Amino acid sequence: MTKITYEVVEHDGGWAYTVDGAISETFPSHDAARKAAERAAREQGIPGDETGITYEDKDGRWRSEVSPGNDRPETDVKG
């Protein structure tokens, strides 16, 4: 199972959370950023519908597969 960690950090005069190299919008307080990170982490775990996906792999080949919708990652929040 994949594990995703949301981390609360100081950013642009306030606070934000980061995940996998992306950074959220800036929040006025650490508490607000943490609550937003916790909400995002919780939503990440919600199962979805089975669906077909198509993507280009690192070698430039197009792949098609079925995403079962129940293979949600484990999440946590730091900071």
Secondary structure by P-SEA (a helix, b strand, c coil): cbbbbbbbbbcccccccccccccccccccaaaaaaaaaaaaaaaaccccbbbbbbbccccbbbbbbccccccccccccc
